[in-house]
Amino acid sequence: MSMALVKEYDKHLDSKTRITLCGATVGYYAVQVFDSGPVLLEPRVLTHPANHSPNASSPYDSTIACASRMKKLLQLFQLNGISILGMGSASASLK
């Protein structure tokens, strides 16, 4: 695979040790730093979640479902004046 040089320029690090890419066409890059000094940037294109397999998204779906259930439970506690942190008008006690 042959690659043609499109642009070549020198850059310096800013005060926060960052480099700004001139005319960057993508927003995300994979960065590889080699022990001999070179740095390789490869563009990364993020995909839409609908393009992922169901197995890849199932852990995220279960986490979101759990968070949703927890939010509903906390709202129920607040409606009944129960504070799980003990800072509300009435504290929940375990018996």
N, C-alpha and C positions, 0 to 999 in steps of 0.2 A: 504494500500500500504506500503510495507516494503522496506526500503532502507538500503543497506549495506555500511558501512564505507570503503572507498577506500583509503583515504589519510588523515592524520592529521598532522598539523605542526603549529608552532607559527610564527607570522610575526609582524613587527613593522611598524609604519608610517614613511615615509621618511620626508625630510625637507619641502615638499609641501603637507603633510598630505595625501599621497597616499599609497596604499598597492599593492604589486605585487603578482599576483597569479602564483604559480609554476605549470607548465604543463597544462595551460588552453587550452581547446580544442575548444572553441568558442570565437568569437571576441566581442560579445555584451552580457551584462547581465542586467537583471532588478534587481534593488537594493531596498530593503525594510529595513528601520531602525526603530526599535521598541523603544518605550519610556523606556522600562525596560533594554535596552542595546544591545540585539542581533541584528545582521545584517544578512539578508537573501539575497543571490545571486541566481538568477535563470537564466539559459542560455536562450538567445533569438536568434532565427534564423530568419534573414530577408528573406522575400519572394521576388520573382521576380515580377516586376510590371505587367507582363502579367497575373499573378494569381489573381490580384485584380479585384473587380467588376467594371463595367463601372461607376456606381454611385460614387464610391470612388475616381476615377481618374478624373472625369469631372471638378472639381474646378482647379486641376493642369493643365489640358489640356487648359482650357480657359485662365489661367494666362500666360501660355507659348505662346499661340496664340496672346494675347494682347502684350506681350513683343516683339514678333517677328514683329508685326505691328508697334510698337513704334520705333524699331530699323530701320526699312525701312523708316519711316517718318524722323527720324533724319539724315539718310544718304541722303535723298532727300534735306533736308535743307542745309546740308553741301555742296552738289553739286551746289546749287544755291547761296552759299555764305551767307546764313542766319544763324545767331546765335541766338538761343533762350535765351542764357544767356547774350547777348549783348556784347560778347567779341570777335566776329569774325570781318571780314572785313566789313560786313554790318549788321546792327541790324534790326530785324523784328519789324515793328511798327504796332500797332493795330489801325484801323481807325473806 
